[in-house]
Amino acid sequence: MIYYFLTVSLFVSLLNAQQNQFIDSISIDSLKTTNEKKNKFNTFGLTQFSFNQAYFENWISGGESSMTGLFSIDYNINYKSEKGWVWDNNLMLSIGTTYLSGNAFFKKADDRIEINSVLSKKVNTYWNYSAYFNFKTQLLPGYEYFKKNGEDQKKKISRILSPAIIQMGLGWYYKEGDLAWFNVAPLAARGIFVSKNFTQNITPGEKYFGVERGATNILSIGASFSGFIKSNLMENITMENKFNVYVNYLYKIENIDFEWNANIRLKVNDKISGNLIFHIQYDDDLISRLQVRELFGLGLSIDI
C-alpha cells in the first residue's frame, strides 16, 4: 500500500511539473507574439489609373482629338518598435502620356519617381531625432520637340537618372499620427547627378540642370525643412500637402529652393475616384523660373 501510494504521488508530481512547464512555454510564446505585434511593419497605399479621350470629325465649332492616360502609385511602408525607433518610407510613381491629332509623337503628360525615407528615435511623445533620405528622378526619356523642314522632330534632353537628385540630412522629426509630420534638418547635403553625354557638348558657360560642361554632378551643403499635412475638406474629399524648403549654405544662400505638392482626392465610391494635383517648385540650379504642374483625372482607384 505504501509502495502504491508513493508511486501515485511521484506520478502526480511529474504530471504537475510537465503541466507547469507547458504553461510556462505558452506564456513565453504569448510574450513573443505580443512583442512581434509591437514590432511590425504597416503598409498602405493607393494606385490610380485615369484615361481621358476626345474625338472630333467635321465638327463645325472646332476641336482637336486627343488621348491622355495617367498611372500613379503612392505607397507607404512604416515600421515602429517598442524601443522608440520609427522608420517611415514613401514611394511615389507617376507616369502619363498624351497624344494630339496631327502630331507625329506621343508626349509626356507626367513622369516622376520619388522615394522618401526617415529613420528616427523617439525623444518624447512627438519629437524624434532623425536622419532622412530623398531621391528623385524620372522613368522615361524626355524630349524637346520642334519642326524641321515642316516635319515634327524631337531631341532627347533627359532620361532616367539624368537628372537624379539625392538629398539627405540630420535633424528632428515631428509626427502626429497619419495626419501630419515635419522634418527639420539644419545639416543637409544635396547632389544633382547627370550623364556626361548631356554635358560634354554644351557651350562653355552653359549649364545642364546646374551641372557645368563636362561634369557629372553638383554637390551642396545646406538646411532643409519638409513636411506633410492631410485634411478633410468635406465628406469624401481630402487634401494632402507635401512641401520641402532647402537653403544652400555654399552658393547663393539668398536663393531659397522650395517645392509644394497639393493633391485633392475626390472619392465617388470604393472603385471610382478623382484627383487634382497642383505642383509648383523653384530650384535655381535646375531652372531660374517657377515650375508649375497641374493634373486632373477621374478614373479607377485601388486601395492597397
Long-range contacts (C-beta under 8 A, 24 or more apart in sequence): 35-82, 38-81, 38-82, 39-79, 39-80, 39-81, 39-82, 40-79, 40-80, 41-77, 41-78, 41-79, 42-76, 42-77, 42-78, 42-79, 42-80, 43-75, 43-76, 43-77, 43-78, 43-304, 44-75, 44-76, 44-303, 44-304, 45-73, 45-74, 45-75, 45-76, 45-91, 45-303, 45-304, 46-73, 46-74, 46-75, 46-301, 46-302, 46-303, 46-304, 47-72, 47-73, 47-301, 47-302, 47-304, 48-72, 48-73, 48-273, 48-275, 48-297, 48-299, 48-300, 48-301, 48-302, 49-299, 49-300, 50-274, 50-297, 50-298, 50-299, 50-300, 51-299, 52-297, 56-101, 64-100, 64-101, 64-102, 65-100, 65-101, 66-98, 66-99, 66-100, 66-101, 67-98, 67-99, 68-96, 68-97, 68-98, 68-99, 68-109, 69-96, 69-97, 69-98, 69-109, 70-94, 70-95, 70-96, 70-109, 70-110, 70-295, 70-297, 70-299, 71-95, 71-96, 72-110, 75-304, 84-121, 84-122, 84-128, 85-119, 85-120, 85-121, 85-122, 86-118, 86-119, 86-120, 86-121, 86-122, 86-128, 86-173, 86-175, 87-117, 87-118, 87-119, 87-120, 88-116, 88-117, 88-118, 88-120, 88-175, 88-181, 89-115, 89-116, 89-117, 89-118, 90-114, 90-115, 90-116, 90-117, 91-115, 92-116, 93-139, 95-139, 95-140, 96-295, 103-152, 104-151, 104-152, 105-143, 105-145, 105-152, 105-154, 107-143, 107-145, 108-140, 108-142, 109-295, 110-293, 110-295, 111-138, 111-139, 111-140, 111-142, 112-136, 112-137, 112-138, 112-139, 113-137, 113-138, 113-139, 118-173, 118-181, 118-183, 120-173, 123-172, 126-174, 126-175, 126-176, 127-172, 127-173, 127-174, 128-172, 128-173, 128-174, 128-175, 129-172, 129-173, 130-170, 130-171, 130-172, 130-173, 130-183, 130-185, 131-168, 131-169, 131-170, 132-168, 132-169, 132-171, 132-173, 132-183, 132-185, 132-226, 133-166, 133-167, 133-168, 134-165, 134-166, 134-167, 134-168, 134-226, 134-244, 135-164, 135-165, 135-166, 135-167, 136-164, 136-165, 137-161, 137-163, 137-164, 137-165, 157-198, 158-198, 159-195, 161-193, 161-195, 162-193, 162-194, 162-195, 162-197, 162-198, 163-192, 163-193, 163-194, 163-209, 163-211, 163-286, 164-192, 164-193, 164-194, 165-190, 165-191, 165-192, 165-193, 166-190, 166-191, 166-193, 167-191, 167-224, 167-246, 169-223, 169-224, 171-224, 178-230, 179-229, 179-230, 179-231, 180-227, 180-228, 180-229, 180-230, 181-227, 181-228, 182-225, 182-226, 182-227, 182-228, 183-224, 183-225, 183-226, 183-227, 184-225, 185-223, 185-224, 185-225, 185-226, 186-223, 187-221, 187-223, 188-221, 188-222, 188-223, 188-224, 188-246, 189-219, 189-220, 189-221, 189-222, 190-219, 190-220, 190-222, 190-246, 190-248, 191-217, 191-218, 191-219, 191-220, 192-217, 192-218, 192-285, 192-286, 193-217, 209-285, 209-286, 210-284, 210-285, 210-286, 218-285, 220-248, 220-249, 220-250, 220-251, 221-248, 221-249, 221-250, 222-246, 222-247, 222-248, 222-249, 222-250, 223-247, 223-249, 233-264, 236-266, 236-267, 236-268, 237-264, 237-265, 237-266, 237-267, 238-264, 238-265, 238-267, 239-263, 239-264, 239-265, 240-265, 252-284, 255-284, 257-281, 257-282, 257-283, 257-284, 257-285, 258-282, 259-283, 267-301, 271-300, 271-301, 271-302, 272-298, 272-299, 272-300, 272-301, 273-298, 273-299, 273-300, 273-301, 274-298, 274-299
